[in-house]
Amino acid sequence: MGDVPPSLSNLKPLSNLQPLSLHVPEPKFRPGDTVDFAAVDVPAAGSVRRPDTAAPAQEFTDLSYTMVRVLDEEGRAVGPWNPQLAPDTLRRLLRHMALVRAFDERMFRAQRQGKTSFYMKSLGEEAVAVAAAHALDDEDMCFPSYRQQGLLIARGCPLVDMMNQIYSNTGDKLQGKQLPIMYSEKRFGFFSISGNLTTQYPQAVGWAMASASKGDTRIAATWCGEGSTAEGDFHSALTFATVYRAPVIFNVVNNQWAISSFSGFAGAEATTFAARAIGYGIAGLRVDGNDALAVYAATAWAAERARTNAGPTLIEHFTYRAEGHSTSDDPSQYRSAGEPTAWPLGDPIRRLKDHLILIGEWDEERHAAMDREVAEQVKAAQKDAEKNGILGHGLHQPLDTLFDGVFEEMPWHLREQQAQMMAEETASGRPWDRK
């Protein structure tokens, strides 16, 4: 036998070669830093071409590296992506975004008051969900992540039902089994939210493939954050979608932060998230996520592509998470307090409001009146929901329902466990064993 090679741990670097080094991404601004987003490349509104929806994906790979924008700095809607929406539609878009913001603010305060355990705001990202909901057909199926409450609100889901779920009260159709804000609404084509990242991506592809195999006309759309693109489910979904040309829209919400980790840890320093599409041979678009008209136009374009069997589309929504990740998060611990106000793409509600005022279809007085109306609408819904109880006051569902909803017919071993649990609760003498 030959000599045994020395352990790799005993080897020394070769003196004639430069030592290797490891790159660790680092955000540009930390708490206390002055913020300057001058390095963010923001192309002029209207400057990006709009290809035919039937064009092969390889003919417009450049759209993964630029940014689709419609509203310019003066509030004008310009360029080939302008969806030419009627003023009434624009006002509905504006109202739904304002309603989402009012809903978020009241539920955030409810959590701070101890009425529920958890909440997540979508401040600064309202256009991503609301504009997409308006561009999709009501029958299309949505597979959201946990910051797309705008889909439900734009599709007309009663606010009371959403609040019942947040409070896990007697009106909660999910029987208190989901974390607050993880809605499930079959009535509004809204698939159950999962706390496990990106599980909704392969589910959306599977649903879209089933729709196509049945000869249906409905498509699927799904959302995830930029950090979730590092998950294996993301890549599995894109593989199946490109192989079978599934009629699905992949939305990546690049809000710059995944909890306390900035987007560089998911690969943002190397390329755009829209460029993920190129390696899979599918259409990729990068969109100004704070421009409701750009989000609407890109979603409508991708929906037409899916409906005409041209395949899937990946849309990166370039936006910014103005608040913390959730009520459990304190962003002042890891990012500069100046970031939200310095963000170069502005506020989606203000930008659409300015556009409507510019074209003579809105004014500051009507906007202030709308803000008051949606605030009162949310307040009234909260009062109704709280009649069913709040999470802070304990269990609101019969304890024996803990085993419901897992199987269509409960198997024998779960029936045994349920009986054992109830017997133990009865013996304990606790007053909340049954409602």
C-alpha positions in Angstrom: 0.0 0.0 0.0 1.1 3.6 -0.7 1.7 6.3 1.8 -1.4 7.6 3.5 -2.0 11.2 2.4 -1.8 13.8 5.2 -5.0 15.1 6.8 -6.4 18.1 4.9 -6.4 19.9 8.2 -2.6 19.7 8.3 -2.1 21.2 4.9 -0.7 24.7 4.6 -1.6 27.2 1.9 0.7 27.3 -1.1 3.0 30.3 -0.7 2.9 31.2 -4.4 -0.9 31.6 -4.5 -3.1 34.3 -3.2 -5.2 33.2 -0.2 -8.9 32.6 -0.8 -11.4 34.8 0.9 -15.1 34.4 1.6 -17.5 37.2 0.8 -20.2 37.9 3.4 -23.0 40.2 2.3 -23.3 43.4 4.3 -26.2 45.9 4.1 -25.2 49.4 3.1 -26.8 51.1 6.0 -26.9 50.2 9.7 -28.7 51.9 12.6 -27.5 55.5 12.9 -26.1 55.6 9.3 -27.1 58.4 6.9 -29.1 56.8 4.0 -28.3 57.4 0.3 -30.0 55.3 -2.3 -28.3 57.0 -5.2 -26.8 53.7 -6.2 -30.3 52.2 -6.9 -30.8 52.3 -10.7 -34.3 53.7 -11.4 -34.9 53.9 -15.1 -37.2 56.6 -16.4 -40.9 55.8 -16.4 -42.1 54.6 -19.8 -38.6 53.8 -21.1 -38.9 50.0 -21.0 -40.2 48.2 -24.0 -43.3 45.9 -23.9 -43.0 42.7 -25.9 -45.8 40.8 -27.3 -47.2 38.3 -24.9 -46.6 35.5 -27.4 -42.9 36.3 -27.8 -40.4 33.7 -26.7 -38.9 34.4 -23.3 -35.3 34.4 -24.6 -36.2 37.5 -26.8 -36.6 39.8 -23.8 -34.2 38.7 -21.1 -33.2 42.4 -20.8 -36.5 43.0 -19.0 -35.2 41.0 -16.0 -32.5 43.6 -15.4 -34.3 46.9 -15.9 -37.6 48.1 -14.3 -41.1 48.4 -15.7 -42.5 51.8 -14.6 -45.6 53.8 -15.7 -46.0 56.7 -13.3 -43.3 59.3 -13.5 -42.2 61.8 -10.9 -44.9 64.3 -12.0 -47.6 61.7 -11.7 -48.1 61.2 -15.4 -48.8 57.7 -16.8 -46.4 57.2 -19.7 -45.0 54.6 -22.0 -46.0 51.3 -23.6 -46.9 49.6 -20.3 -49.6 52.2 -19.4 -52.7 50.1 -18.9 -55.0 53.0 -19.8 -57.4 52.3 -16.9 -60.6 54.2 -16.6 -60.8 56.8 -13.7 -63.4 54.7 -11.8 -60.9 51.7 -11.9 -58.1 54.0 -10.7 -60.2 55.3 -7.8 -61.1 51.7 -6.8 -57.4 50.8 -6.8 -56.7 53.8 -4.6 -59.5 53.1 -2.2 -58.5 49.4 -1.8 -54.9 50.4 -1.0 -56.1 52.9 1.5 -58.4 50.3 3.1 -55.6 47.9 3.4 -53.5 50.5 5.1 -56.3 51.4 7.5 -56.9 47.8 8.3 -53.2 47.2 9.0 -53.0 50.1 11.3 -56.0 49.1 13.4 -55.0 45.5 13.6 -51.4 46.5 14.5 -52.8 48.6 17.4 -55.1 45.7 18.4 -52.0 43.5 18.8 -50.2 46.2 20.9 -53.4 46.3 23.1 -53.1 42.6 23.8 -56.2 41.6 21.7 -54.2 39.3 19.5 -50.8 37.7 19.5 -49.3 38.6 16.1 -49.8 40.9 13.1 -47.9 41.8 9.9 -48.4 45.1 8.1 -47.9 45.6 4.3 -47.1 49.3 4.7 -45.4 50.5 1.4 -46.3 47.3 -0.4 -50.1 47.8 -0.9 -49.8 48.1 -4.7 -48.2 44.6 -5.0 -51.4 42.7 -3.9 -54.1 45.2 -4.7 -53.1 46.0 -8.3 -52.5 42.3 -9.0 -56.0 41.4 -7.7 -57.5 44.0 -10.1 -55.6 42.6 -13.0 -56.5 39.0 -12.4 -59.8 37.4 -13.0 -61.9 36.8 -9.8 -61.9 33.1 -10.7 -58.1 32.8 -10.8 -56.5 31.1 -7.8 -54.1 33.0 -5.6 -51.4 31.2 -3.5 -50.2 34.1 -1.3 -47.5 34.6 1.3 -48.2 36.4 4.5 -48.2 40.0 3.4 -50.9 39.9 0.6 -54.0 40.8 2.6 -54.7 43.2 -0.2 -55.8 40.3 -2.4 -58.6 39.5 0.0 -59.6 43.1 0.5 -59.6 43.9 -3.2 -61.7 40.8 -3.9 -64.3 41.9 -1.3 -63.7 39.6 1.6 -65.6 40.9 4.6 -63.2 42.6 7.0 -65.1 41.0 9.9 -64.2 37.6 8.7 -60.5 38.5 8.4 -60.6 40.0 11.9 -62.3 36.9 13.4 -59.3 34.9 12.1 -56.8 37.4 13.6 -58.7 37.2 17.0 -59.1 33.4 16.8 -62.6 33.9 18.2 -65.9 32.1 17.9 -66.4 33.5 14.4 -63.1 32.2 13.1 -63.9 29.7 10.4 -60.4 28.2 10.9 -61.3 27.4 14.6 -58.2 29.1 16.0 -55.9 26.6 14.3 -53.9 29.1 12.2 -51.5 31.8 13.4 -53.2 35.2 13.1 -53.1 36.7 9.5 -52.7 33.2 8.0 -56.1 33.3 6.2 -57.8 30.7 4.1 -60.6 31.8 1.9 -62.0 29.4 -0.7 -64.8 31.9 -1.5 -62.2 34.4 -2.8 -59.7 32.1 -4.5 -57.2 32.5 -1.6 -55.2 29.4 -0.7 -54.3 28.8 3.0 -51.3 30.7 4.0 -48.4 28.6 5.4 -45.8 29.8 7.8 -43.3 27.5 6.1 -41.6 29.5 3.4 -42.5 29.0 -0.2 -44.6 25.9 0.2 -47.2 27.8 -1.9 -45.0 27.9 -5.0 -45.2 24.2 -6.0 -48.8 24.1 -4.8 -49.6 26.9 -7.3 -47.8 25.1 -10.1 -49.7 21.9 -9.3 -53.0 23.7 -9.3 -52.2 25.4 -12.6 -51.1 22.1 -14.2 -54.4 20.6 -13.0 -56.4 23.5 -14.5 -54.6 23.1 -17.8 -54.9 19.3 -17.9 -58.7 19.7 -17.4 -58.9 22.3 -20.2 -60.1 25.0 -17.8 -59.5 28.7 -18.3 -58.4 29.7 -14.8 -54.7 30.4 -14.0 -52.8 30.5 -10.8 -50.7 33.3 -9.2 -48.4 32.9 -6.2 -46.2 35.3 -4.1 -43.1 35.0 -2.0 -40.5 37.3 -0.5 -37.1 37.7 -2.1 -35.5 35.7 0.8 -37.7 32.7 0.0 -36.1 32.4 -3.5 -33.3 30.6 -1.7 -35.7 27.8 -0.7 -35.7 24.5 -2.6 -39.5 24.7 -3.1 -39.0 27.8 -5.2 -36.7 26.1 -7.6 -38.7 22.9 -7.8 -41.7 25.0 -8.7 -39.9 26.8 -11.5 -38.6 23.5 -12.9 -42.1 22.0 -13.1 -43.6 25.2 -14.5 -41.1 25.5 -17.3 -41.3 21.8 -18.3 -45.1 21.7 -18.5 -45.6 25.4 -19.4 -48.0 25.7 -16.4 -50.3 28.8 -16.6 -48.9 30.4 -13.4 -47.5 33.8 -12.4 -44.7 33.8 -9.9 -44.5 37.0 -7.9 -41.3 37.7 -5.9 -41.8 40.7 -3.6 -38.3 42.1 -3.2 -38.9 44.5 -0.2 -35.2 44.5 0.6 -35.4 42.7 3.9 -36.2 39.1 5.1 -36.9 39.7 8.8 -33.4 41.1 9.8 -31.5 39.7 6.9 -31.1 42.1 3.9 -31.7 40.9 0.3 -28.0 40.3 -0.4 -28.2 37.0 1.5 -30.6 35.8 -1.1 -28.4 36.8 -3.9 -29.4 40.5 -4.6 -25.7 41.6 -4.9 -25.1 39.3 -7.8 -28.1 39.8 -9.9 -31.8 40.7 -9.9 -34.5 38.3 -8.6 -36.3 38.5 -12.0 -33.2 37.0 -13.5 -34.0 33.8 -11.8 -36.4 33.2 -14.7 -33.7 33.3 -17.3 -32.0 30.1 -16.2 -35.4 28.3 -16.4 -36.3 29.6 -19.8 -39.4 31.4 -18.6 -40.5 35.1 -19.0 -39.1 37.5 -16.4 -40.1 41.0 -15.6 -38.8 43.5 -13.0 -41.4 46.0 -11.9 -41.6 49.1 -9.8 -43.6 47.6 -6.9 -44.6 51.0 -5.6 -46.3 51.9 -9.0 -49.8 50.4 -9.0 -50.2 50.9 -12.7 -46.9 49.1 -13.4 -47.9 46.2 -11.2 -51.4 46.0 -12.9 -49.9 46.1 -16.4 -47.2 43.5 -15.7 -49.8 41.2 -14.0 -52.3 41.6 -16.9 -49.5 40.9 -19.4 -48.4 37.8 -17.5 -52.0 36.6 -17.2 -52.6 36.9 -20.9 -49.4 35.0 -21.5 -50.6 32.2 -19.2 -54.1 32.1 -20.6 -52.8 31.7 -24.2 -50.5 28.8 -23.2 -47.3 30.8 -23.6 -46.1 29.6 -20.2 -45.3 31.0 -16.8 -43.9 34.5 -15.9 -41.8 35.5 -12.9 -42.4 39.1 -11.8 -40.0 40.8 -9.3 -41.7 43.6 -7.5 -39.0 46.0 -6.4 -40.3 47.7 -3.3 -39.5 48.4 0.3 -40.9 47.1 3.6 -41.5 50.3 5.5 -42.4 48.7 8.8 -40.9 45.8 10.7 -41.2 42.2 9.5 -44.0 41.7 12.1 -45.2 42.9 15.5 -42.4 40.6 16.9 -39.7 42.6 15.0 -37.8 45.8 15.8 -36.2 47.1 12.6 -34.3 49.8 14.4 -32.0 47.1 15.6 -30.6 46.3 12.2 -31.3 49.1 9.7 -31.2 52.8 9.5 -34.3 54.7 10.6 -33.9 56.9 7.5 -34.4 54.1 5.0 -38.2 54.2 4.7 -38.4 57.9 3.9 -35.3 57.9 1.6 -36.6 55.0 -0.5 -36.5 56.4 -4.1 -39.7 54.9 -5.4 -41.9 56.7 -3.0 -45.3 55.7 -1.5 -47.7 53.7 -3.7 -50.8 55.4 -2.4 -49.4 58.9 -2.7 -48.2 58.2 -6.3 -51.6 57.0 -7.5 -53.4 59.9 -5.7 -51.1 62.4 -7.4 -51.8 60.8 -10.8 -55.6 61.0 -10.3 -55.3 64.7 -9.2 -53.1 65.4 -12.2 -55.7 64.1 -14.6 -58.5 66.0 -12.9 -60.2 62.9 -11.4 -59.4 63.5 -7.7 -58.5 66.1 -5.2 -57.1 66.5 -1.7 -60.6 67.0 -0.1 -62.0 63.8 -1.6 -58.8 61.9 -0.6 -59.1 63.1 3.0 -62.8 62.1 3.0 -61.9 58.7 1.7 -59.3 58.2 4.4 -62.0 59.0 7.0 -64.5 56.6 5.4 -62.2 53.6 5.3 -61.0 54.3 8.9 -64.6 54.3 10.0 -65.3 51.1 8.0 -62.5 49.3 9.7 -63.4 50.6 13.1 -67.0 49.3 12.6 -65.8 45.9 11.5 -63.5 45.7 14.5 -66.4 46.3 16.9 -68.4 43.6 15.2 -65.5 41.1 15.3 -64.8 41.7 18.9 -68.3 40.8 19.8 -67.1 37.2 19.0 -64.2 37.5 21.4 -60.5 38.3 21.3 -57.5 36.1 21.5 -56.3 37.8 24.6 -59.3 36.4 26.5 -58.4 32.8 26.1 -59.9 29.8 24.2 -63.0 30.5 22.1 -63.4 27.2 20.3 -64.8 23.9 21.7 -61.7 22.0 22.8 -62.9 18.8 21.1 -62.7 20.6 17.7 -58.9 20.4 18.0 -58.9 17.2 15.9 -61.4 18.4 13.3 -60.4 19.4 9.8 -57.5 17.0 9.4 -59.3 14.1 7.7 -62.7 14.1 6.0 -63.6 11.2 8.3 -61.7 11.1 11.6 -59.8 7.8 11.8 -60.1 5.6 14.9 -56.8 6.5 16.5 -57.6 10.2 16.5 -61.1 9.5 17.9 -59.4 7.6 20.7 -56.9 10.5 21.3 -59.8 13.0 21.3 -61.8 11.0 23.9 -58.7 10.6 26.1 -58.0 14.4 25.9 -61.6 15.3 26.8 -61.6 12.8 29.7 -58.5 14.3 31.1 -59.9 17.8 30.8 -63.1 16.8 32.5 -61.2 15.3 35.3 -59.0 18.4 35.7 -62.0 20.5 36.4 -60.9 23.3 34.2 -63.8 25.6 33.2 -62.9 25.9 29.6 -63.0 22.2 28.6 -66.2 22.8 26.5 -68.0 25.8 25.1 
